[in-house]
Structure formats: C-alpha cells, structure tokens
Amino acid sequence: MLDCLLRHGIKVSYSCKMGTCQACLLKAEGCELPAGTQTGLPKNLKLENYFLSCLFYPDSDIKVSQTTTSSLFKKAVVVEKNKFTDDILQLILEPLDVFEFYAGQFVNLKAEGETVRSYSLASNPNESERLELHIKRMRNGWMSNWLFDELLVGDQVEYQGANGTSFYTKDNSDKPMLLIGTGTGLAPLLSIIRYALSVGHRGEIILYHGTRHATGLYLNSQLIALADKVKNFSYFACLSGEIEFDGTLHGRANDLALQKYKDLTGWQVYLCGEPEMVKKTQRCAYLAGANLDEIHTDPFNLRDLRKRRRK
Ligand SMILES: Cc1cc2nc3c(=O)[nH]c(=O)nc-3n(C[C@H](O)[C@H](O)[C@H](O)COP(=O)(O)OP(=O)(O)OC[C@H]3O[C@@H](n4cnc5c(N)ncnc54)[C@H](O)[C@@H]3O)c2cc1C
C-alpha cells in the first residue's frame, strides 16, 4: 500500500519500509485488517485500527486516513546537544507531557514537513523522563544532518512513541545478558544496562560494542569505568578496522561475542544496530541455544537511497 500511495504522489511518512520504524502508520476505516499489518504496534493503536502501510498488500478496495496520525505526535524541547564525536551527537529532549517507556525502546522524530525517522532511547526510564538520543550523521542523510546542523537548543520537536518490543523487563533480573551493538546501536543497550543496574540485575551483563574505527567507540572510557566499578558488568570494545589503541579486540563484535560465549542456553540476548549483523547474529544466537523469544532485536533499518533519485 505504501508503494502505491507514493507512486500516486500521496505524501506518507516512511523510513525503513520493513515494519520496524512504524513511521508509515495509517488508519483503516471500517474494515478488518489482515494479520501481520499491526505487528509491534501498541494495543491502543491496534484497537483504533492503525496499521503499517508498508506491510499491507490489499486485495480489494479499502478506505484509509492519515489525518489523525498527527495526534500521535507529542512535543518535546531540545535541552542539550553535545557532540560525542564529529559525527555522533547526543541529543537530550524534555517532553512537554508525561512520557513513559521501557529500556530499549525507540521514538519517531518528525522534522519540518513530514520526514519521520526512528531513534533509540539511551535514557534510564527509572531515572529520567528525558529522551537521550544518539544520532549518527549519515552522508546525505536528511534527518541526521538536520538534527546536527539546524535543530537548536530551545527548539521544539515532535515525537511519537515509545515503540518497539526489544526491551528489558525486571522478570529477567537473574538471567545472564549478552548485548551486542554496532555504532549508535549502543544507545538502546545503554538504556537497558542503566535500567538493569538500577533495578539490581543479578545476572551477568556482557556488552560488546563494535565499530570500524576507534572514534566510533564513543563511550569507551565511560564504559571501561563502569566495568571497573560494577562486578557483574563486562565491556568489550571491538574494532573491525585497524586497531588504533590497546584494550580493544580486533574483529566484528558479533563474531567475537559468539566465539567467546558458545552456549547461550538461558541467556537474554539483545542485538542492535546494523541490520545485517542483527539478522545474522539472531540466527547464530539461536543455534547457540538461546530461546527465540529471548533474542531481542532492534535493527536500524535505513532507507537505501543509493539506488533512487533523492527528493
Ligand atoms: C528502530 C530504529 C531505531 C533506530 N535508532 C537509531 C539511533 O538510535 N541512532 C541513529 O543514528 N540511527 C538510528 N536509526 C536509523 C535512523 O532512523 C535513520 O534511518 C538514520 O538516522 C538516517 O536517516 P537520514 O534521514 O539522515 O538519512 P536518509 O535521508 O533516510 O538517507 C539514508 C542514508 O543512508 C544511506 N544508506 C542507506 N542504506 C545504506 C546502507 N545499507 N549502507 C550504507 N549507506 C546506506 C543513504 O544513501 C543515505 O545517505 C534507527 C532506525 C530504526 C528503524
């Protein structure tokens, strides 16, 4: 449906086109929605007949509306913008309304016009209602460059969420956790770690953060300090490019983690960031004994604009 609407010049927000980001929400009027078109949506949106237009393949006429999607967005004020590195930004937003989320979820930010992109929350839901986001600047990327260069402290932005089913719950506080993230895939893992420690998680917490170059290990010293302080937390920094300083492992984070942790029976596994890594590692973790419903995935699916003309 999304492709059809776009082909006919109808403006619909979208980003990943895979049912992950939930940016292309529409509302169906007076019809039954096929199974799978509401995957991952919160209960209230399901009951209101919202669905993901990228997952809907209609076989008869259907009436849809998008007018009400604006009511799903709330406002927040930009209170801080800090650069972790030249191309990774920490953005802190103060919501104007009550905001609740689970550790590991993401929000959708709306820019001027209807551009919507998803960003994971790094904040601890136990400590702050603020939204801490980590944004990677993408070459020619519309939203990430707008957030870096145009959005100012004091400005208001619209956000929708929190979304996503890859989150931590207290019921698992005795279980060991393996968290693997690439790039800004660290953000939701940080939220999970912060929250898990604040609720007294007793199982082991093992974090593998991978990037190509050392600049991508943007919280290296803070994570080393945390691992020194907290007995059940271990941190492994992994570089797939050249090793630029001591203390890092050489190779891809997912390969290194699964080489070391060969039996994942009874583990909670969290995989965030680069979609191919997430997909491949989900399969490997399952083969290593983790239950499918204990492997939580958050792939940062991007719009691949390389094959298309930019608008
Ligand atoms: C659930 C979810 C959570 C996310 N969380 C975060 C987060 O916490 N932090 C974060 O920085 N991002 C996150 N993302 C990605 C984010 O939503 C945007 O897609 C990203 O910021 C790019 O948006 P943009 O508008 O700048 O780029 P767009 O204008 O959408 O362009 C995408 C850019 O990437 C290039 N590109 C597309 N596919 C590829 C590819 N496979 N390889 C190389 N280049 C490619 C395009 O050519 C273009 O330059 C998340 C995505 C999802 C779905």
The ligand as a Tripos MOL2 file, in Angstrom:
@<TRIPOS>MOLECULE
LIG
   53    58     1     0     0
SMALL
NO_CHARGES

@<TRIPOS>ATOM
      1 C1         14.0340    1.0850   15.1210 C.3       1 LIG1
      2 C2         15.1410    2.0060   14.6310 C.ar      1 LIG1
      3 C3         15.9420    2.6400   15.5630 C.ar      1 LIG1
      4 C4         16.9610    3.4800   15.1320 C.ar      1 LIG1
      5 N1         17.7650    4.0940   16.0700 N.ar      1 LIG1
      6 C5         18.7710    4.8870   15.6640 C.ar      1 LIG1
      7 C6         19.6480    5.5140   16.6390 C.ar      1 LIG1
      8 O1         19.4980    5.3440   17.8540 O.2       1 LIG1
      9 N2         20.6540    6.2990   16.1750 N.ar      1 LIG1
     10 C7         20.8560    6.5090   14.8210 C.ar      1 LIG1
     11 O2         21.8090    7.2350   14.4710 O.2       1 LIG1
     12 N3         20.0390    5.9370   13.8960 N.ar      1 LIG1
     13 C8         19.0060    5.1550   14.2710 C.ar      1 LIG1
     14 N4         18.1800    4.5850   13.3330 N.ar      1 LIG1
     15 C9         18.3280    4.9830   11.9030 C.3       1 LIG1
     16 C10        17.5380    6.3020   11.6860 C.3       1 LIG1
     17 O3         16.1520    6.0520   11.8280 O.3       1 LIG1
     18 C11        17.7230    6.9040   10.2770 C.3       1 LIG1
     19 O4         17.4390    5.9280    9.3050 O.3       1 LIG1
     20 C12        19.1240    7.4570   10.0710 C.3       1 LIG1
     21 O5         19.3870    8.4960   11.0020 O.3       1 LIG1
     22 C13        19.2760    8.0270    8.6450 C.3       1 LIG1
     23 O6         18.2730    8.9780    8.4260 O.3       1 LIG1
     24 P1         18.5400   10.2380    7.4890 P.3       1 LIG1
     25 O7         17.2440   10.9300    7.2500 O.co2     1 LIG1
     26 O8         19.6960   11.0380    7.9880 O.co2     1 LIG1
     27 O9         19.0210    9.5410    6.1660 O.3       1 LIG1
     28 P2         18.1320    9.2770    4.8160 P.3       1 LIG1
     29 O10        17.8430   10.6120    4.1830 O.co2     1 LIG1
     30 O11        16.9910    8.4250    5.1670 O.co2     1 LIG1
     31 O12        19.1990    8.5250    3.9950 O.3       1 LIG1
     32 C14        19.8270    7.3270    4.4180 C.3       1 LIG1
     33 C15        21.3060    7.4430    4.1620 C.3       1 LIG1
     34 O13        21.9420    6.1970    4.2880 O.3       1 LIG1
     35 C16        22.4620    5.7530    3.0550 C.3       1 LIG1
     36 N5         22.2160    4.3140    3.1140 N.ar      1 LIG1
     37 C17        21.0470    3.6920    3.1400 C.ar      1 LIG1
     38 N6         21.2180    2.3560    3.2690 N.ar      1 LIG1
     39 C18        22.5500    2.1640    3.3470 C.ar      1 LIG1
     40 C19        23.3570    1.0220    3.5280 C.ar      1 LIG1
     41 N7         22.8300   -0.2080    3.6230 N.pl3     1 LIG1
     42 N8         24.6980    1.1910    3.5860 N.ar      1 LIG1
     43 C20        25.2490    2.4100    3.5010 C.ar      1 LIG1
     44 N9         24.5280    3.5280    3.3240 N.ar      1 LIG1
     45 C21        23.2030    3.4140    3.2610 C.ar      1 LIG1
     46 C22        21.7030    6.5130    2.0360 C.3       1 LIG1
     47 O14        22.3450    6.5890    0.8100 O.3       1 LIG1
     48 C23        21.6270    7.8470    2.7510 C.3       1 LIG1
     49 O15        22.8610    8.5120    2.7590 O.3       1 LIG1
     50 C24        17.1750    3.7190   13.7400 C.ar      1 LIG1
     51 C25        16.3400    3.0840   12.8060 C.ar      1 LIG1
     52 C26        15.3350    2.2290   13.2340 C.ar      1 LIG1
     53 C27        14.4510    1.5590   12.2180 C.3       1 LIG1
@<TRIPOS>BOND
     1     1     2 1
     2     2     3 ar
     3     2    52 ar
     4     3     4 ar
     5     4     5 ar
     6     4    50 ar
     7     5     6 ar
     8     6     7 ar
     9     6    13 1
    10     7     8 2
    11     7     9 ar
    12     9    10 ar
    13    10    11 2
    14    10    12 ar
    15    12    13 ar
    16    13    14 ar
    17    14    15 1
    18    14    50 ar
    19    15    16 1
    20    16    17 1
    21    16    18 1
    22    18    19 1
    23    18    20 1
    24    20    21 1
    25    20    22 1
    26    22    23 1
    27    23    24 1
    28    24    25 2
    29    24    26 1
    30    24    27 1
    31    27    28 1
    32    28    29 2
    33    28    30 1
    34    28    31 1
    35    31    32 1
    36    32    33 1
    37    33    34 1
    38    33    48 1
    39    34    35 1
    40    35    36 1
    41    35    46 1
    42    36    37 ar
    43    36    45 ar
    44    37    38 ar
    45    38    39 ar
    46    39    40 ar
    47    39    45 ar
    48    40    41 1
    49    40    42 ar
    50    42    43 ar
    51    43    44 ar
    52    44    45 ar
    53    46    47 1
    54    46    48 1
    55    48    49 1
    56    50    51 ar
    57    51    52 ar
    58    52    53 1
@<TRIPOS>SUBSTRUCTURE
     1 LIG1         1 GROUP 0 **** ****
